[in-house]
Structures are given as structure tokens and as C-alpha cells.
Amino acid sequence: MHQEAHEICKKHMYRYVSVTMTSGAVYDGIVEDVDDENLYLAVPIGGMDHDQTRAFLPYAYPYPYYGYPYPYYGYPRRRFVRQILPLAGLLALSLLPYYY
């Protein structure tokens, strides 16, 4: 089972997947890496509303703020956090459509 989980994860490298663990926890993310013991997912951090984005960009408005650096124009970039999951606890892995 452990070797089978490793092979499935290797097949899905750099794809957006849903991972279900034996504990019932479900994670969505991009498969970054897999080794003999762990699966490494890049999990998107989302769901921030306008007030929360102001912590990252103090002048985050839906229109360009003059004098603010060019790439930001009021919209923060999508950020990811690395989630390390043990292969021994992997129950299911399935592909998800990626929408941005």
C-alpha cells in the first residue's frame, strides 16, 4: 500500500489534487514533491476579504493607488503554504480542475 501511494503521488506531480487522509482530513493543493515517507503539497491560502488584505497591502483598493508599486494595484498575489502529509495516512488522491 505504501509503495502504491508513492507511485500515485509521483504520477500527479505538479497537479492540483484533493487528498483525503485516513483521519478524515481533506486537503486541496498542488503536489510539489513526494519522498519515501511524505507527500508535500502547496496549499493555497484563500478566502481573505478586503479588511484582511490591508494587513499585507495597507492601501489595497480595487483601483490603482498612485505611488504604490506597480505589480500590486490593490490585489494581493495568491500565496501558498507547504503542507507535509505522511504517505502512511493517505486514503485517496484525486485530480481537481484548477480555476483561478
Protein Blocks (a to p, Z undefined) as FASTA:
>chain_A
ZZmmmmmmmmmgoiacddddfkopacddddfbdcfkbccdddddehiafklmmmmmmmlc
fbdcehiafklnopacdddddddddfklpmbdcdddddZZ
